[in-house]
Amino acid sequence: MSEATTPINKSPGRVFYWVERIGNKIPNPFLLFVYLILVLMLATALFSWLDVAVKNPATGELIKVNNLMSVAGMQWIFPNIIP
């Protein structure tokens, strides 16, 4: 007869070990915020270049994407960064 295999250890310590490993790989929260802003700026540039627009269901008005990487976008970002 073959020897019975031991069940996989599902103790809370093992879960915390994996949470800690994943948490240590995540960058600083400030850098995450900066990275997300850069992704948002690149997305607005792409969608603006593709002339993406959505229709406001309440008014029926067509709203175009504003490129945040343009001069006008930068002039809007800096005064509105902190409300």
SULDAUR-V57730 format. One record per residue. N is the residue number from 1. RES is the residue in three letters. SS is DSSP state (@ for helix, = for strand, . for the rest). PHI is phi in radians with two decimals (NA if undefined). Layout:
BEGIN
n,res,ss,phi
N,RES,SS,PHI
N,RES,SS,PHI
END
This chain:
BEGIN
n,res,ss,phi
1,MET,.,NA
2,SER,.,-1.46
3,GLU,.,-1.32
4,ALA,.,-1.21
5,THR,.,-1.38
6,THR,.,-1.40
7,PRO,.,-1.17
8,ILE,.,-1.15
9,ASN,.,-1.27
10,LYS,.,-1.94
11,SER,.,-1.22
12,PRO,@,-1.04
13,GLY,@,-1.05
14,ARG,@,-1.20
15,VAL,@,-1.10
16,PHE,@,-1.11
17,TYR,@,-1.07
18,TRP,@,-1.23
19,VAL,@,-1.09
20,GLU,@,-1.15
21,ARG,@,-1.09
22,ILE,@,-1.18
23,GLY,@,-1.10
24,ASN,@,-1.26
25,LYS,@,-1.48
26,ILE,.,-1.34
27,PRO,.,-1.21
28,ASN,.,-0.91
29,PRO,@,-0.98
30,PHE,@,-1.09
31,LEU,@,-1.16
32,LEU,@,-1.03
33,PHE,@,-1.09
34,VAL,@,-1.11
35,TYR,@,-1.08
36,LEU,@,-1.16
37,ILE,@,-1.12
38,LEU,@,-1.11
39,VAL,@,-1.11
40,LEU,@,-1.09
41,MET,@,-1.13
42,LEU,@,-1.15
43,ALA,@,-1.14
44,THR,@,-1.16
45,ALA,@,-1.12
46,LEU,@,-1.13
47,PHE,@,-1.17
48,SER,@,-1.18
49,TRP,@,-1.12
50,LEU,.,-1.50
51,ASP,.,0.98
52,VAL,.,-1.32
53,ALA,=,-2.51
54,VAL,=,-2.21
55,LYS,=,-1.75
56,ASN,.,-1.26
57,PRO,.,-1.18
58,ALA,.,-1.35
59,THR,.,-1.87
60,GLY,.,1.41
61,GLU,.,-1.31
62,LEU,=,-1.54
63,ILE,=,-1.96
64,LYS,=,-1.57
65,VAL,.,-1.31
66,ASN,.,-1.64
67,ASN,.,-1.29
68,LEU,.,-1.38
69,MET,.,-1.66
70,SER,.,-1.46
71,VAL,@,-1.08
72,ALA,@,-1.13
73,GLY,@,-1.15
74,MET,@,-1.13
75,GLN,@,-1.15
76,TRP,@,-1.42
77,ILE,@,-1.11
78,PHE,@,-1.08
79,PRO,@,-1.27
80,ASN,@,-1.78
81,ILE,.,-1.10
82,ILE,.,-2.02
83,PRO,.,-1.20
END
